[in-house]
Amino acid sequence: MKVNDSNTALHLLKPEYPISYEIPQIKQIISKLSKVLKFLEKATPSNLINKKTKKIISKNNLVDENTMIPESTFRLTSYEWGVTYYGLLRLGEISGLEKFSNYTFKRLEMISSLFHFYKKNKNVKLEENSPIYSVLYPAALDDSGALCFSMIKAKQINSSLNLEPLINNFINYISNSQFRFKDKTLARNRPYKNTLWIDDLFMSVPALAIMGKISGNKKYFDDAVNQVLKFSQRMFDGEKGLYAHGWVEKVQPKPKFFWARANGWALMAMVELLSLLPKKNIGYKKVLNQFLEHLKGLVSYQSSSGFWHQLIDKNDSYLETSATAIFTYSIAKAINEGIIDKFVFAPIAILGWNAISTKINTNGQIDGICVGTGMGFDNAFYYNRPTNKFAAHGYGPMFLAGAEILRLINSNRFNFVEGSIQLTEANIK
């Protein structure tokens, strides 16, 4: 029989989706992320060792100048791993599975033990290529913000961790040592003098916001709000609803390359701030409005597969994993925190999760992650950035996205309505 409008309900025909169009299942999410955790457990050390004997250091009082973090596939004191620590903590909280949080606790204990030894024994020489060097002597927001934020989160969950001196060291750098413009905007002097990277919203704002929360000192909230507003004033394109990756004071016209992961860091910074900032704060509505404007721009560029493109507004640039994971996390978290309408945005977050979960390979590695990317001034630079399964930028966002999608699924009911994934009216279990 030939299918036609008279003999077939054509609207019920099964579409050929590029990626499975489904409501995520809790067991499936945990299974996929457990596979990634298993890979990371093997790829990164969990114990300090003596560099001469190669024996494990079992107690903190045995740490000395010969103690080291063993060689690792990933850099355990990088900002990317700060995000990974946070992602695993969040997943552990939401799933109730301690194995995720324990990964973070063990690695932060290693870092803390070395920090305290060198802080106490300043006469002992520390090589600049040591992973702990940037923890003791941060020299950039990349060294400080993500690790500071994750350490405060870890301390809130596990009070036995001796992290306060590390946290104070980081927040002191962000607040008092990082280069700023006269209006207090956090800035860099690379690749040119007086340059802004939108990435730096994430490298500073969440740490400032959570410090404001735990200290009760309004100055941290005010600084965080100021960063969002000052960066946005210079770098947000209202017509597209996107942030340019970089801004250079002396350059005219300003370069406008809408790199995906940088936009992810900006969106994530704002959602973390909104989750912590008191609504009575004078800056809350301003940050909320900026977040909503950015979100409106971003969702209009999501591809039919659920991914976002490497250059968001360039459909011929490749589909990128880490940015899609950050967007998925930020949207799902904003829903779960009651910041945005879940009926409108939940299907978008689910589409994002369905996409990125396909990038977890059989070895628990994550494919399609753009490698580290500095500021560029031409399309070819961004179009042709390599992807690599060992690019650390995608692992933390994958855990974070999975955690908030779990929270979303646990708190709401979804169904297919005429083939479309939607929240049901009676959505609270």
N, C-alpha and C positions, 0 to 999 in steps of 0.2 A: 504494500500500500504506500502511495506517495504521501508524504507529510505535507499538509497544508493548513490553512487557517480554519477550515471547516471541520476537519477530523482530529485536530490535535490542539491541545492547550500549549501554544507555542511559548508562552511566557514561562512554562515549567521545564523547557528544554535545558539540559545541563550545559552551562557555559564551559569553555575551555580556558580555565584560568592558568596564567603562567606559573603561579605558585598555589598550592592547595589552599582553597578558600574554606576555612574551618574555624570552629570555636575551639580554642586551645583547651587541652585537658591537663589537669593538675599533675597527674602522674607523668605525663609526657614531658612537661616543662621541667620537672625535677630530674627526670631521667637524663634529659639532654644536658642540663647544667651540671649534673653529677659527673657526666663524662668529661666535661671541661675541667672540673675540679680535679679529677683523677689525673688528667694530663699535667695540670699545674703542680700537683703534689710531686710528680716525678721530675718535672722540669726545674723546680726551684727548691733550694735547701730549706730544712726546718730546724737545723742545729748549727751552732757555731763550731768551728774546729780549730785545732792548733795547726798552724801552717807548716810546722816542722815535722810533727809526729802524725798529722792527719787524723788524730783522735778527736772524738766529739767532746766538746766542753759541756759538762753536765750541770755545772753550778756557776752562778754568777761570780762567786768569789774566786773562781779559777780563771777568770778572764784576765789576760795580760797583753803585752805588746805583740805576742805571737798569735793572738786570737784573730780569726778572720771569718768573714762570710764566705762559704765555699763558692766556687764558680757556678754560675747559674745561666739558664737560658734567657731569663729576664732580669732587669735591674730592679732590685727590691727597694731601692730608695728613690726611684723616679716618680714623677708626678703621675705617670700612667698607672704605676702600681699603687699609688695612693688611691686612685679611683677604684682599682681592683680590690683593695682592702675594704673600702666602703661598700662596694657591691656585694662582697661575700658576707659582710656583717649584716647588710640589709636582707639578703636572701636567708641568712640564718635566722634572723628575727621572724620573718614572715612565714617561712616554711616550718620553723620549729626544729630544724635539723642542725645540731651543733657542729657537724663536720664542716659546714661552710664558714661559720664564725671562727672556729678553731684554727683554720688556715691563717686568718689574719692575726689572731692572738699570738701564734707561734712566731710569725715573722716579725711582728712588732716587738716581741720580747727580745729577739736577737738584736734588733736595731737599738733598742733601749739599753741593753747590757753594754754594748760597745760605746754608745754615747756617754754613759755614765763613767766608764773607765777612762776615756780620753778627756772628759771634762774634769775629772779628779786628778789625772796625771798629765798635766799640760806640758811637762818636760819630755814626754814620750812623743817621738816624731810620728806624724801621721801622713802618709803619702797622699798627694792630691787626687790620685786615681782610685783611692779607696772608696767603696760605696758609702761609707759613713761620713766622708769629708763634707759633703754638701748638707748633711744633717747638722753637723757641728757648725759649719760656716756657710750658711745659705747665701747665695749671691744673685738670686733671681726669684721671681714669683714661682717659676717652675719648680724650684727647690723646696718651696714652702707651703703653698696654699692647699694642695690636694692632700699632702701628708698630714698637715695640721688638722684639717677637717676630719680625716679618717681616724686620726689618733684621738680626737675628742669624742667621736662616736664610739670608738673602741673602749675608751675609759668609762663612758656612760653605761656600757654593757658589762664590762669586767673591771671593777674598781681596783683589783689587785695589780693591774698594770701600772708600772712606774713611768708614766709618760708626761707628767706635768712640766718638768724642765724642758723637754723637747717641744711641747706645745708652746710654752712661753717663748722659747727661742725663735720659733717660726713666726708667731704672731708679732713679736717685737720687730722682726725683719720686715714683715709686710707693712706694719704701721709706721715704722720709724726709719728704715734704711733703704727701701726700694725707691728708685728715682721717680719723681712726680713732677707734673707741671705746677705752675703757680696756683692753679685752682684745685690742687690736690689730686688730680687725675693720675693714676698709676701709669707709668709710661716706660718706654725702653729707648735706648740709643743705638739700636740696630734694626734694620740694616743702615738706617740713617739717623741722624740726630733728631730727637723729639718725634718719636714714632709710637703709634698705638697699635696693638694687636688685640683683636676682639677676644681671642683666646684668654686674655688676662682677666676678663670678667670672672671666669671660672677659677682661675689661679689665685683669686683674692676674695671674691664676694662671699662664697659659702663659709670660708674660714672666719671672716669678719662677722658674718651673721650669727654663726653658732657661738662665737666668743661673746657677742652681745647678749645672747640668750643665757649662757651659763654665768656670765659675770654680772649681768644686770646693768652694765655700763652702756649708756645710750650712744656713746661716741663710736662704738663699733658698728652699730646699726646705721648711724648717720654716714659713716664712711662708706659702708656697703651701698647704701642708696645713692650716694653721690657718684660712685663709680658707674652704676647702671645709667644714671641720667647723663653724666658727662660723656661717657663712651657713646651712648645712643645719639646724643646731640651731634656728634661729629661723624658717626659711622653708619647710622641706620638710614636705609633708603626707604622712605615712606611709600613710594609708588610700588615697589616690589614687595615690601614687607620683609626685607632681608638686611643682614649686616654685611658690609664689606669686610674682607679679611683684615686689611691693614689701612692705616691712615698716617700720612707723613706730612708734618707741618709745612715744610718748604715746597712741597710738590703741588703743582696745579696743572690740570685738574686732578682731583684725588682719584687714585686707582680704585676701581670697583670690581673686584672679583669675589663672587659670593660662594666661597668655599664651604662645603657642607659641614665638615667637622667643627670648624670655627663657629658657625652658626649654632651648632649643637652645644658647644661650651657656653655660649651666650644664653641660650634658652634654659639650659640646666642651671646656670648661675641664678637666673631669675626665679625659677621654681623653688630652688633651695631657700632663697631669700624670702620669698612669699610664705613659705612653710614655717619660717622662724620669726619673721617680723611681726610685731603686734599690729593689729589692724588699726589701732588708734594712732599709730605713728604717722606723722604728717606725710611721709614719703610712700606709704603703702599704696594708695590709689594711683600714684604716678608710676610706680613700678608695675602694678597690676595692669594698667593701661598699656604700658610698653610691652609687657609680656603678651597681652592679647593681640596687639598689633603684629608682633613678630609671629605668633602662632597662626594668625589668619594668613599671613604670607606663606608660611611654611606648608600648611596643609594643602594649599592650592597647587603645590609643586610635587606632592607625593605621586609616584608613578603607579601604574596599574598593577605592578607586582608587589607594591607595598614599600619598596625601597625609595630612597631619595638619591639623586645624582650627585656625583663628585663636585661638580659646579651646579648648584641647585637649579639655576635657571637655564642650563644648557642640557637639553635632552639627549644630545649626542655624546655627552661625557658619561663615564661608566657609573653603574649603580654601586654605591659604597656602603659597607657594612657598619663601620663604627658610628658614623653620623646617624644612620637609620636607627641604630640601637639607642643612641642618646635621645633622639627625638621621641622614640617609642617610650623610653623611660620617663622623659619629662612630661609627655602628654598623659601617660597613665598615672603618674604621681599627682599631677594637677587635678585629675579626676578624683583620685582617692582622697586628696586633701580638701575637696569641695571647692576648688578654685574655678573650675570650668564645668560646663554642662556635660554630664556623662552620656546622655542620649545622643548628643551630637558627635562627641569625640571618641567614645569608647571603640566604635568600629574602626576608626583610624588607627588607634593604638594596637588593636588586634591584628589588623592588616600588617602593621610594622613588625609585630612579633612573628607572625607566620613567615614573613620574609627572612628576617635575620636568623631564625632558628634553622633554616635550611643551610646556613653557612657553617654550622657546627659539623665538622667532618667525623669520620669513623674513629679517628685518633683523639677526638676531643679538642682538636685545634680549630681555630676560627679563620675562615677564608674571607678574602675580599676586603681586607683592612688596608686603607691607605697608610703608607709609611709616614714618619714624621715629615712635616711640611712647613718650611719657613715662608716668609712673605715673598710673593712673586709679583711681577709687573707685566705678565703676558699670559694669554690663554694656554699656550703650549705647555708651560710649566705645570699648571694645575691639571690639564687634561692627561698628562703623561706621567703623573706621579705613580710609582709602582705600588702594587699591593703585595702583602706578605703575611703569611699565617703567624709569623713571629713579631709582627708589629703589635706592640703591647697596648696600643690605644683602644683596641676593640674588646678586650677581655672584661674590664670593669663595667663598661656600658652594657655588655651582654648580660652579666649577672644582675645589674640594676634593672634592666628592662624586664628580665624574667621575674624578679622579685615583685615589681609593681604590677605586672600582668597577673601573677599569682594572687596578689591582693585584690585586684579587680575582679578576677574570676570567683574568688572566695566570697566576695561581698555582693555579687549581683547575679542575676539570671539572664542568660542570653538564649536566643532562639533564631531560627531562620524564618523570616517573614517574607513570603513570596520570593524566596531565594536569597534575601539579603540578611546579613548578620545584624541583629538589633537587640537592644535591651528590651526585656519584657516590661509591661506596665507594673506588674507586681514583681519588682526586680530585687527586693531585699529578701534574702532567705530567712 
